[in-house]
């Protein structure tokens, strides 16, 4: 099965802007989690979504799909939270039934945290992209006012 017209080295404009914003937000999101150890700020994802939405709107005329992709890429530090959960679960001890129950609970918590973390990050990226798209649409290149004297 061959995909015609698909070249792995060519990214769509949507992915280009999404990766630009998402990758730029990762260090800030990671730093926010490392500094606190328990909280992750997604404000960098919001700003990255705003920037990517603005650029996509100005360049291609649409920002559809950019924000969610920015959020998913920018939310990758959620993996750090999951790693902390897994590290905490590795220290379980006690009777076998207790350890098994703990690991089953851990699997549920990991799935919940991953779903909520990436979902919230995608939502924040989408909100940022919508704001950026509106800013690009309202502050675009306008012709000078005509003077009729």
C-alpha positions in Angstrom: 0.0 0.0 0.0 1.5 3.3 -1.1 0.4 6.7 0.0 0.6 8.9 -3.0 1.5 12.5 -2.4 2.9 12.0 1.1 6.5 12.8 1.6 7.8 12.3 5.2 10.1 15.2 4.9 7.4 17.7 4.1 5.2 19.0 6.9 1.9 20.7 6.4 1.8 24.3 7.4 -0.5 23.3 10.3 2.2 21.0 11.7 5.0 23.4 11.0 3.3 26.1 13.2 2.2 23.6 15.8 5.7 22.2 16.2 7.2 25.7 16.3 4.9 26.7 19.2 4.8 23.4 21.0 8.5 22.7 21.0 9.1 26.3 22.1 6.8 25.9 25.1 8.3 22.6 26.4 11.2 24.1 28.3 8.9 26.5 30.1 6.3 23.9 31.0 9.0 21.5 32.2 10.7 24.2 34.3 7.3 25.1 35.9 7.0 21.4 37.0 10.5 21.0 38.1 10.4 24.2 40.3 7.3 23.1 42.2 7.5 19.3 42.0 3.7 19.1 42.1 2.2 21.7 39.7 2.6 22.2 36.0 1.7 25.6 34.5 0.3 25.5 31.0 0.7 29.3 30.4 3.6 28.7 28.0 1.3 26.4 26.0 -1.3 29.2 25.9 1.3 31.7 24.6 2.6 29.2 22.1 -0.9 28.5 20.9 -1.5 32.2 20.5 1.7 32.7 18.5 1.1 29.6 16.3 -2.6 30.6 15.7 -1.5 34.1 14.8 1.2 33.0 12.4 -1.0 30.3 10.8 -3.9 32.7 10.3 -1.6 35.3 8.7 0.2 32.8 6.5 -2.4 30.3 5.4 -5.7 32.1 6.2 -6.8 29.5 8.7 -5.6 28.3 12.1 -7.7 25.1 12.2 -6.0 22.3 14.1 -3.0 24.3 15.1 -4.0 24.9 18.7 -4.7 21.3 19.6 -1.5 20.1 18.1 0.5 22.9 19.9 -1.2 21.7 23.1 -0.3 18.0 22.5 3.3 18.8 21.7 3.6 21.4 24.5 2.0 19.1 27.0 4.7 16.4 26.6 6.1 17.3 30.1 3.0 15.5 31.4 5.3 12.4 31.0 7.3 13.8 33.9 4.2 13.6 36.1 3.6 10.0 35.0 7.2 9.1 35.7 6.8 10.4 39.3 3.7 8.3 39.7 5.5 5.2 38.4 8.4 5.9 40.7 6.1 6.2 43.7 4.3 3.0 42.8 7.6 1.1 42.6 8.1 1.5 46.3 4.9 -0.5 47.2 5.4 -3.2 49.7 3.3 -5.5 51.9 1.1 -8.5 51.2 0.8 -9.6 47.6 -2.9 -8.6 47.3 -1.9 -5.1 48.5 0.9 -4.7 45.9 -1.4 -6.0 43.1 -4.2 -3.6 44.1 -1.6 -0.8 44.3 -0.3 -1.5 40.8 -3.9 -1.7 39.4 -4.7 1.6 41.0 -1.5 3.1 39.6 -2.5 2.1 36.1 -5.8 3.8 36.5 -4.2 6.9 37.9 -1.6 7.0 35.1 -4.4 6.8 32.5 -6.4 9.5 34.2 -3.4 11.8 34.6 -2.4 11.3 31.0 -5.9 11.9 29.6 -6.5 15.0 31.8 -3.0 16.4 31.3 -2.9 16.1 27.5 -6.6 17.0 27.2 -6.2 20.1 29.2 -3.0 21.1 27.4 -4.8 20.6 24.0 -7.7 22.7 25.2 -5.3 25.5 26.4 -3.5 25.4 23.1 -6.7 25.6 21.2 -7.9 28.6 23.2 -4.5 30.3 22.6 -4.7 29.6 18.8 -8.3 31.0 18.6 -7.1 34.2 20.3 -4.1 34.4 18.0 -6.3 33.8 15.0 -8.7 36.6 16.1 -5.7 39.0 16.6 -4.4 38.2 13.2 -7.8 38.7 11.6 -8.6 42.0 13.3 -5.2 43.6 13.0 -4.4 42.6 9.5 -3.1 44.7 6.6 -5.6 47.4 6.0 -5.7 49.9 3.2 -5.4 53.5 4.1 -8.7 55.4 4.4 -9.8 57.1 1.3 -10.1 60.8 1.4 -12.9 62.5 -0.5 -12.5 66.2 -0.4 
